[in-house]
Amino acid sequence: MNFIEELAWRGMIHSMMPGTEEQLQKEMTSAYVGIDPTADSLHIGHLVSVMMLRHFQRAGHKPIALVGGATGMIGDPSGKSAERNLLNEAALRHNQECIKAQLAKFLDFESNSPNAAELVNNYDWMKDYSFLDFIRDIGKHITVNYMMAKDSVKKRLSSESSEGMSFTEFSYQLLQGYDFLNLYQTKNCKLQMGGSDQWGNITTGTELIRRKTGGEAFALVCPLITKADGGKFGKTESGNVWLDRRYTSPYKFYQFWLNVSDADAEKYIKIFTAISKEEIESLTEEHRQAPHLRALQKRLAREVTVLVHSQEDYDAAVEASNILFGNATSDVLKKLDEETLLAVFEGVPQFKISLTELESGVKAIELLTDIAPVFPSKGEMRKLVQSGGVSLNKEKLTDQEQHISRTDLLNDKYLLVQKGKKNYYLLIAE
């Protein structure tokens, strides 16, 4: 597999230094991507550069994931309008371990082959580097004029909303440049990859390597991923879409990919999966013939959910989706964990009811009119029950006098009421 050709047809190359492709054809090459460890989970904004490393390893080269423990303590000015909070070492180490576990789903760290992936943390080589040594050994090789010419610096300094840039942040590109130099010298790493907003920082590294060692290093960046409607990729109303299920449930993760637009699905399936060119072209054609079937979105959601979570999580997410949009049974509903249940029925009207009232049982007609006003009147409820239009926990209610008790609750807390085909209500017993 030719790495550059693979990235090119997937739309994953924005800029590349001359000689990069020749270097990769010449020998097995090491390349690194920097990952900011400010959280103990990656989000889908990180996935583009992680997929670059995945393709890189598939092409027979060696990927290095660099967790920016030192640079994470400072903050990168690229694309930011304010400085970030600084982390202590214990928090950084915890975040590093969590990130490595997630990366292991994409990269092979365990094999004995020469191109096994590695994880490094720049805190390890920065923590004992004195300020005086750093400015003498590194600072003298890069001029202020060179640093000021970088877009990330120019934009920050000229922004009206910005309060300027601290020296701490200004020094960021020197630190990132030193990372590249260090990996070049200790791991023979000759390529750095990242998003196009990192071009300035990455090329500072190639320049530092040239001036300090006379050696040649390379840079390759991918486009920043956008949505067709101009919105920010990976953001929802509730914030980032995370890879860790504690922050984004597998159901919500699956739903994110399932609900992308047709134009975005065509683009994302190339970037976020390893499906072959021929199969993607076939899927795209199938989708264009019958867009209402959403073939692209369904395949995209399957591939990414299985990769990040598991086949079981994917299957559960599909089953959960069928509760709202299909003919799922009560058995499927009863299998849902609380987190998924709440995610599926997020936004439906909710009523709080008393758990003690259910201990001795209460008639359905009283429960759904007097206690939780799902129906405005008993007469309306009777009519709908008689016509088979009311379900409790996905089972038809045939008798409005039926007693509902604690044993009917899902997860000992919830009762799902369905009125007609599409109106759901969630009763929460407390």
ABEGO torsion letter per residue (X at the ends): XBAAAAAAAAGABABBBBGAAAAAAABBBBBBBBBBAABABBBAAAAAAAAAAAAAAAAGBBBBBBBBAAAAAAEBABGBABBBBBBBAAAAAAAAAAAAAAAAAABBAABABAABBBBBBAAAAAAABBAAAAAAAAAAABBAAAAAABAAAAAAAABAABAEBBAAAAAAAAAAAAAAAAAAAAAGBABBBEBAAAAAAAAAAAAAAAAAAGBBBBBBBBBBBBBAAGBBBGBBAAEBBBABAAABBAAAAAAAAAABBAAAAAAAAAAABABBAAAAAAAAAAAAABAAAGAAAAAAAAAAAAAABBAAAAAAAAAAAAAAABBBBAAAAAABBAAAAAAAABGBBBBBBBAAAAAAEBBAAAAAAAABBABABAAAAAAAAAAGABBBGGBBBABAABBBBAAABBGGABBBBBBEAABBBBBBBX
